[in-house]
Structure formats: C-alpha cells, structure tokens
Amino acid sequence: MAPRVIAYDAIIVAGGRGTRLGGVSKPDLSVGGMPLLDRTLAAVSGARETVIVGGPRREGVLWAVESPAGSGPAAAVAAGVAALGSGAAWTVVLAVDTPRASDAVVALLAMLPPDAGAGEDVDGAWLVDDTGYEQPLLAVYRTEALAARCADPQAGRSMRSLVAGLRMLQVTDADGVSRDLDTWEDAQFWKEQLG
C-alpha cells in the first residue's frame, strides 16, 4: 500500500543572532556536509510552498522577515503565515537549527487525520522531548487555526502564548530528534552523529 500523502505548506524559522555560537549564522553552519538551512529545506521537500523567515534566501523558495526584524519566533511564524497566504490545510513549522528535522516531519505528518476535513477537533501535532517539553517549532498546525492565532493581537509575542489553547497531539521524541543546535558543544555532537 502506498504511503498517505498529506498536502502541507512549510515555514522555516531561520532568523536569530546565534549569540551562543559567537554570532555564527546557524542556517549556514554545516552539519553532515550540508548547511542547516539546506537540511531543513530537504525535510520539507514535499511541501506545496515553503517560506524561509529570516536567514539567507534560496532560489525557488519564498522569503520573508518578521516585523520588526529580530523580534522572535512568534513574529517569524506570523510573517511566514502571511507570506504563504491561504494554501494547504496544514502548515509544518520548523526551526532551522534541528539537524534531524526530516525525521520530525515524517513523525508529525503520520499523526494527522487522513482527510484534511476529518478530525477538526485537532489543531495539529508537535514533538515532545524526553523532559516533557513541547516543541512548537517542531510542529504541524492546521493552517486555519495557526492563521487565526497569528491574527489575534491577544495571542502574545512568544511562541508559547501564540499557540496556547490549540488542540495539539503529542508525538513523543524517544530518539533525540528534537535536539537542536545552539552551542558549539551541540555542533560537535551533531557532527559526530551525522558525519
């Protein structure tokens, strides 16, 4: 039997100052022989449309910047939603600094109802790390629900407040997929893991 195909768009949050890396651009940092941004783009290669918010541009991919620039992930997601417009029923949201984003996308899409109109009591799914921490930047959201939150001025300016109240399925991360790359120690770990 062929795998189920889910139509989705993607937002890659690629801004940030990389302060814990001494100002090095995370999207350009090479892990496993590939810049993090390109690894993340490969993870959502099945997307109908993809937008990179902040960070470098790539040919054939939409690009946006949060307003004001540098104002954080929630503003970046809102800018991504605005750039995509009304497209696919689902939107994958990924931080650029997750080297195993492709594994996350597979796990998240597998949790969605088979029909875009089915399971409307669910607004999406996100990874939950081994400490129980929900990962709003490793998630798939019902586009309509995410857009409504982005349009709501009361939703707040942090990712936690932006997605508060959404009905999310939890995908337990037992394999360390959600481990990101914030420090040089993380960079070394991922270089050893991915070559």
C-alpha positions in Angstrom: 0.0 0.0 0.0 1.3 3.5 -0.9 2.0 5.9 1.9 -0.6 8.5 2.7 0.1 11.9 1.1 -0.7 15.0 3.2 -0.8 18.4 1.4 1.1 20.9 3.5 3.0 24.2 3.4 6.1 24.9 5.5 7.6 27.7 7.5 11.3 27.6 8.3 12.2 30.0 11.2 15.8 30.9 10.2 16.5 34.2 11.9 18.2 34.8 15.2 21.6 36.1 16.2 23.4 32.9 17.1 24.7 34.5 20.2 25.7 31.3 21.9 27.7 30.5 18.7 29.6 33.8 18.8 27.3 35.3 16.1 27.9 32.5 13.6 24.9 32.2 11.2 23.1 29.0 12.2 21.4 28.5 8.8 24.9 28.5 7.1 26.5 26.2 9.7 27.4 22.9 8.0 26.4 19.6 9.7 26.8 16.3 8.0 28.2 18.0 4.9 25.2 20.3 4.4 24.2 23.7 5.8 21.5 23.5 8.4 19.1 25.6 6.1 19.5 23.1 3.3 18.9 20.2 5.7 15.7 21.8 6.8 14.6 22.6 3.3 15.2 18.9 2.4 13.0 17.9 5.4 10.0 19.8 3.8 10.8 18.9 0.2 7.2 17.6 -0.1 5.6 20.9 0.8 3.3 22.7 -1.6 5.0 26.0 -0.7 7.9 26.8 1.7 8.8 30.2 3.2 12.1 30.9 4.9 11.7 33.6 7.5 15.0 35.5 8.2 18.3 34.0 7.3 19.6 33.5 3.8 17.4 33.2 0.7 17.2 30.2 -1.5 16.1 30.1 -5.1 12.6 28.8 -5.7 11.6 29.4 -2.0 9.6 32.2 -0.6 11.3 34.5 1.8 10.0 36.8 4.5 11.2 38.7 7.6 9.4 39.2 10.8 8.4 42.8 11.8 10.3 44.2 13.4 13.3 42.2 12.3 14.7 40.1 15.1 11.5 40.2 17.2 11.5 36.4 17.7 9.9 33.2 16.6 6.2 34.1 17.1 6.6 37.1 14.8 8.6 35.0 12.4 5.7 32.4 12.2 3.2 35.2 11.7 5.3 36.6 8.8 5.5 33.1 7.4 1.8 32.6 7.6 1.2 36.0 5.8 3.7 35.1 3.1 2.1 31.7 2.4 -1.5 33.1 2.3 -4.3 30.5 2.2 -2.8 27.4 0.8 -2.6 23.8 2.1 -4.8 22.7 5.1 -1.7 22.0 7.2 1.5 24.0 7.9 4.7 22.5 9.1 6.8 24.9 11.3 10.4 24.1 11.8 13.3 25.9 13.5 16.4 25.9 11.2 18.6 24.5 14.0 17.2 21.0 14.2 19.5 18.7 12.2 17.1 15.8 12.3 14.1 17.8 11.1 13.3 15.3 8.3 12.6 12.6 11.0 10.4 15.1 12.8 8.3 15.9 9.7 7.7 12.2 9.0 6.5 11.5 12.5 4.3 14.6 12.6 2.6 14.1 9.3 1.9 10.5 10.3 -0.2 11.8 13.2 -2.6 13.8 11.1 -6.1 12.6 10.1 -6.2 11.0 6.6 -8.7 13.6 5.4 -8.0 17.3 5.7 -11.5 17.9 6.9 -11.5 15.0 9.3 -10.6 15.3 12.9 -11.4 19.0 13.1 -11.1 18.8 16.9 -7.3 18.6 16.4 -5.2 21.7 15.5 -2.0 19.9 14.9 0.8 17.8 16.4 4.2 18.6 17.9 7.2 16.8 19.2 7.6 16.4 23.0 11.1 15.9 24.2 12.3 13.5 26.8 11.8 16.1 29.6 8.1 16.6 28.6 8.8 19.9 26.8 6.5 20.6 23.9 8.3 21.8 20.8 6.2 24.5 19.0 8.9 24.9 16.4 8.9 21.2 15.5 5.2 21.0 14.7 2.5 20.8 12.2 -0.6 23.1 12.6 -4.0 23.3 10.9 -3.3 26.3 8.8 -6.7 27.9 9.6 -6.0 27.6 13.3 -2.5 29.0 13.1 -3.5 31.9 10.9 -6.3 32.8 13.4 -3.8 32.8 16.3 -1.4 35.0 14.3 -4.1 37.5 13.5 -5.2 37.7 17.2 -3.4 40.7 18.9 -4.1 39.0 22.2 -2.1 35.9 21.2 1.1 37.4 22.6 4.6 37.7 21.4 6.1 34.4 22.4 5.7 31.0 20.7 4.1 29.6 23.9 1.5 32.3 24.0 0.9 32.2 20.2 0.0 28.5 20.3 -1.7 28.4 23.7 -5.0 26.8 23.6 -4.5 24.9 20.4 -5.6 21.3 20.5 -2.3 19.5 19.7 -1.5 15.8 19.5 1.8 14.9 21.2 4.5 12.9 19.4 6.9 11.5 21.9 10.5 12.0 20.9 12.3 8.9 22.1 15.2 9.2 19.7 16.5 12.7 20.3 15.1 14.1 17.1 14.2 17.4 18.8 17.7 18.1 20.0 18.7 21.4 18.4 22.0 23.1 17.7 22.5 26.1 20.0 26.1 25.8 21.2 29.5 24.6 19.9 29.0 21.6 22.1 25.8 20.8 20.2 27.6 21.4 16.9 30.2 18.9 17.9 27.6 16.4 18.9 25.8 16.7 15.6 29.0 16.5 13.5 29.8 13.2 15.3 26.3 11.9 14.8 25.8 12.9 11.2 29.4 12.9 9.8 
